[in-house]
Amino acid sequence: MAPSFGVEASPIGLHDTAEIERGLTTFAQQPNGGVMVMPNGLAIVHRAFIIAQATRLRLPAIYPFRYFVTDGGLISYGPDVVDQYRTRGVTLIVS
């Protein structure tokens, strides 16, 4: 979808902090960039580092969950996972 909006998506690896730092630093050298962190386990594990690097490199970043913002991230867009459990409850199906 990105090219249809005139946007180039450049994925970076999240396996370790060195890989994240290299990817974000390289990306920050390009003009008019921003970061969109996808919701996955490695992003969650490394969220403090990702937030710190995006801030240090002055990259605008959007995160998948609110707790990224409470940890210092710029903005989040996604479901409120806690609220989903609070309001939906659990449905049991008995056969």
C-alpha positions in Angstrom: 0.0 0.0 0.0 2.8 2.4 0.8 3.8 3.1 -2.9 0.2 3.9 -3.8 0.4 6.8 -1.2 3.8 8.0 -2.5 5.5 6.5 0.6 8.5 4.2 0.7 8.5 1.6 3.5 11.9 0.5 4.7 11.7 -2.3 7.3 14.5 -2.7 9.8 15.4 -5.8 12.0 14.6 -5.9 15.7 16.6 -8.8 16.8 19.0 -6.9 19.0 19.8 -3.3 20.0 22.8 -3.0 17.6 20.6 -3.9 14.6 17.9 -1.5 15.8 20.4 1.4 16.2 22.0 0.7 12.8 18.6 0.7 11.1 17.3 3.8 12.8 20.5 5.7 12.3 20.7 4.9 8.6 17.0 5.8 8.2 17.4 9.1 10.1 19.9 10.2 7.5 17.1 10.3 4.9 14.9 13.5 4.7 11.2 13.6 5.7 11.1 10.2 7.4 9.1 8.8 10.3 8.9 5.5 12.1 5.9 3.3 12.4 6.6 0.5 14.9 4.5 -2.6 14.2 2.9 -4.7 17.0 5.2 -7.7 17.6 7.0 -9.3 20.4 10.5 -8.0 19.6 9.2 -4.4 19.4 7.6 -4.8 22.8 10.8 -6.3 24.3 13.0 -3.5 22.9 10.4 -0.7 23.2 12.5 1.4 25.7 15.5 1.3 23.4 13.4 2.0 20.3 11.8 5.0 22.0 15.1 6.3 23.2 16.7 6.0 19.7 13.8 7.6 17.9 13.9 10.5 20.4 17.7 10.9 20.1 17.6 10.9 16.3 14.6 13.2 16.3 12.4 10.8 14.3 8.7 11.2 14.6 7.4 7.8 15.6 4.0 6.1 15.9 3.6 3.1 18.2 1.1 0.3 18.3 0.0 0.5 21.9 -0.6 3.3 24.5 2.0 1.9 26.9 4.7 2.9 24.4 3.6 6.5 24.9 3.5 6.2 28.6 7.1 5.0 28.3 8.0 8.2 26.4 7.0 7.6 22.8 5.4 10.3 20.7 2.0 8.9 19.7 0.2 5.6 19.5 -2.6 4.3 17.2 -4.2 1.0 17.9 -6.6 -0.9 20.1 -6.7 -0.5 23.8 -5.9 -4.1 24.7 -6.7 -3.8 28.4 -10.1 -2.2 27.6 -11.0 -5.1 25.2 -10.6 -7.5 28.1 -12.4 -5.2 30.6 -15.5 -4.6 28.5 -15.8 -7.8 26.5 -15.4 -10.3 29.2 -15.2 -14.0 28.4 -17.8 -16.0 26.5 -18.1 -19.6 27.4 -19.6 -22.0 24.9 -21.0 -25.2 26.2 -22.0 -28.0 24.0 
